[in-house]
Amino acid sequence: MKILVIQNRMGIGDMIMFLPFVKAISNYYGEKISLMVKKNTKASEYLNEEKYIKEIIYLERSEVENRHAGVKGFFNLIKDFKDKKFDKVFIFNSSIRFYMAAKIGGIKDINCYKLFKKKNQHIIETAKKFIRDTLKVDVKENPSINPKPDTVAQAKKNYSINNEEINIVLGTGGSGETKRIPSEIFIEVMKKTLKKGRCKFFIATGNAREEIKILDQITKSDLKEFCIPLNNLNIGKIIPIIKNCDVSICNDSSFSHLSAALNIPTIVLMADTPLVYGSYSSLMHPILPEGENTVSHDTLGKNKISPAEIQKKLEEILSNIF
């Protein structure tokens, strides 16, 4: 049986959030899954070791690669479905486009969200209901990523990661300016943590100008000797490094999702996006802006994240590890 799953939300975080549902489909049928996703999920960099995934198929709908865009792209989708000869498809979307392409493309068993019902869909609860309704399965597990043990061991050797030290991931980047917590907050937490013992900080961020600015402010401080920047590595190289760490402190970014999926306790600094993005996994520990009971778009709370609250949660997590 050939099964296709289509997950067309953007970005690494959204992709990781859907992994338990993809895995549930694979487990139910006892078959590996073909996964169709957008290229900016970078799925092949962190899902290539997952045994329940047969292949990653990228949707090409950008200015550079537009094979699946527009009317012509619709017919290319149909051709791809026909060529692959899928038996079933699960579409995590209310898209009439994907539904019709699958139908014309010869897929007999089509499962998708209710058509024309995109408004106010909860990213997790809608997916849970979809799997419950189609497979009668309740999905409760955390997302997980499982790199090869030998790559994890090699990263530990390459970066001289010592179990006697506290190894911390700092996810200082973010896709939007309002998500990026000021460097001063990270620096304050770093200095207080160093007073507790020897630490190594792996700084995970992108190479956008504002992200590099925060990275420079941290690495050019008097904490430089304790910092290892990871901005010039791809996701596949960073994954085994994170897996060797004890805890992560991250903005709402790709690295908060990756860290939690790697079974690393992850403190998520929630400044300006819905709380679900920092709380859907039991490995996530959200820190909200001071004075806020929840967080959503336009909370604009990056300057109200309390270093003391981060430190409190960090020490609680570390007390259970060391």
N, C-alpha and C positions, 0 to 999 in steps of 0.2 A: 504494500500500500504506500502510495506517495502522498505525503501531507505537506501542504504549504501553510505557513502562518504569515500574515501581512500585518506589520506594525509600522505605521508610517508617521509617527510622531518624530520630532526632531531631537537630536542630541543624545549623549551618552546616558544621562540620568533617566530619561524616559524609557530608554531601551532596557536598562537594568531593572526598572520597576516592573516591567512586563515579563521578566524571566521566569518567575514562578508559574505563570499561566502557560507559557510556552512549554515548560517542563511537564506541567500537568497533562497537556495534550499528548506529549510523547509517551508519558507513563501509561496513560489510559489505553492507547492503541499499541504500545510496545514497538513503536517505530521512531526512527530518527526524523527530525523535522527540517524541512527547507524553510529558511527564514528570509523574508523579503523586507528590507528596511532601507531607510535613507542613509546616504553615504556619510553624513555628518554624525551618525551614531558611532562610527569607527568600530563597528561590531566585530569585524574580523581580527582586531588587535587584542581583544580580551575574551572572545567566545570560541576561539579556535581549538581549545582543549575540552570543550564541553561535549560529553559523549552523546547527549540527546539531540545535538544539532548536526545535521548532515552537511549543510552548505549554507553560506550567506549569499543572498542575491541582492545586489544594490539597486535601488530605484534611482534612475538617472533623470533628475528633474531640476537641473541647475542651469545657470547661464553657460557653463562650460560643457557640461554633459547633459543633454536634454532629450535623450532617446525616448524617455517615457513622458515627456511633457506635451501638452496640447492634444489636438485631434490625432496627429500622426503618432504621438506617444501612446494614445489609447489603443490604436491598432497594433503597435509594437508589444504592448502588454498582452493583448489577445494572442499574438503569435508566440510569445514566450510561454504562455500557459499551455498552448497547444503542443509546442515542442517538448515541454517537460512532462506532459501527460499526467498531471496531478489528479488524484482521485478525490481529495478533500481539500478545502481551504477554510481557514479561520481568519476572518478579517476583523481586527480590533479597531473598528471604525464604522461610522454610519455612511460610508461612501457608496453612492450609486455608481460611481465610476469603476471602482474595484469590483463591485457586485456584477455589473454588466460585462466587464472584461472577463471575469471568471466564467460567467454563464456562456458567453459566446465562445470563450476559449476552451469549452468542453469539460469543465470541472463539474461533475455531477452533484457532489455534496457540498453546498455552499453555506457556511455559517458566518453570520456577521451581526454587528450591533443593529438595532432597529434603524431602518433607513429614515432619513430626514429628521433625526432626533439628536442632533449634535449639541444643542444648547444645554448648558448646565450639566454636562456629563462629568461625573467624578472619576478621576483617572484610575483609582484603585477599585472603588466599589462597583463601577460599571463593568470593569473587567471580571471581577469576582462573580457578579450576577450572570454575565455572559457564559462563563465556564460552568457555573451551577446549573443554568438553564439548559445548556447544550449537552453537558457530560454528566450532570448530577454529581459533581465533585466540588467540595469546598476547599479552596486554596487558602492555606494559612501560613505557609512557610515563608521565611525571608528569601530574598534573592541571594544567589550565591555564584561566585566565580571560583574556578578551581585550576590554578596554574600548575604545571608539572612540578613535582617536588625537586627535581634536579635543577630546574631554572631558579627556584627559590633558594636552594642551597648555594648556587653559583653567585646569585646576587648578594647573599650574605657574605660570601668570601670577597667579592669584588669591592664591596663598600665597607669592609671591616666592621660589620655589625656585631656588636658584643652584647650578649644577654645580660651582662652585669650592668650595662648602661640602660637608661630609659630612651627608647627610640620612638620619636614622635614625628608623624606626618603633619605638616602644616599646609593645608590647601588654601593658599592666599589669593588665588585667582577667582574668576567668575565671569559669566557671560555678559553681565551688565554692570555698569558703574555703581548702581545702587546696592548691588550684592556684595561688593568688595569692602571688607572691614578694614579700617585704617591700620597701617603698619604699627602704630604706637600701641594698639591693643595687643597685637601678637607679641611685640617686644616685651611688654610688661609681664605677660604670662610666661614668656621664655625665661626672663630674669628670675622670677619667683621660683620657677621649676628647677632651675640650675642650683638654687640654694638647697634643694632637697637631695641633690646628687648629680652625678655625671650624666649628661644628656647629649643626644645627637638629634638634630632637627633636619628632616628631609623636606625641602620646600618645593611643593608641587604647584606649578602655575603654568599659564600659557605665555606666549611671547608678544601679546598685545602691549602697546606702549604703557598703558596705565598699570598693567600687571607687572611689567618689568620695573616700573617705578617703585612699587611696593616691595618687590624682591630686592632691589638695590638698597632701599632704606633699611631693610633687615640685615642683609649681608655686609653692608658697609658700616654697620654699627660695631660696637665692641663685642658683638656676639658672633662675629664672622667665623671664628675657629670651630664653632659648634654647628655650623650650617652646611648642608649639602644641597645646592640647587639642582632641580630635576627638569628645568624648563626646556633643555635641549634634547631630552629623550622623548621617544614616542610612547604611547600608552602601553604597548606590549613590553617595553623595557622597564617601565615604572611599576607595573603590576607586581612582579616578584619582590621589588624593594618594599612596597607597602606591606606585602604579606609578612615580611620580617619584622614589622614594627609592632609596638605595644598598643598604641593609641593614635587616633587622628584628631586634629582640630581643624575644621574646614569651614570655609564659607559654603553657602548653598552652591555647589559647583560639581563638576564631573567627579572630583576626587572624594567628595563626601559619599557619593553613591558607590564608587569603586571600593572605597575603604570598608564600608559596611558590608558590601557583597563579598569581600575577602575575609569576613569574620573578624574584623578589627573594630573594637569599640570606637565609635565616631561621634565626637562633639560637633554638632552642626550649628553654625552661627546664622540664625535666620533673621535677615534684615528686611527683605522686601519681596518675598514670594510666599505662596500658600504653605501653611504649616505641614501639610501632608508630605511635601518634598523633603522634609527633615525628620519625619517621624514614622514613615511606613514600615521601617525595619526595627526589630527589637534591639539591634546593635546601634541605633541612632539615639543620640541624646541632644535634643534641640535646646539652644539657648536663645531666648527671645529678648528683644530690646527692653530696657527697663521701663516699667509702667505699662507694658502691653500684656494682655492675656492670650492673645493669638497674633498671627501675622498673616499678611496677604499682600497682593500687589498694591503698591503705593503706601505701604507702612512707612517706608523711608527711615528705617531705624538703625542704619549702620553705625552711627555715632553714639548710639545708646546701648550698644552691647557692652556688658559689664565684664571687665577683666577678672573681677573678684568672683563672679558667677562661673566663668570659665574655669578658674583655678579650683574652685570648690568641686565642680564636677570632675575635673581632671584628677584631683587627689582622691576622690571617691573611687574612680575607676582604677587608678594605680594601686590603691590599697587592696584591691581584689586580685591583683596580678603579682605584686612583689611581697 
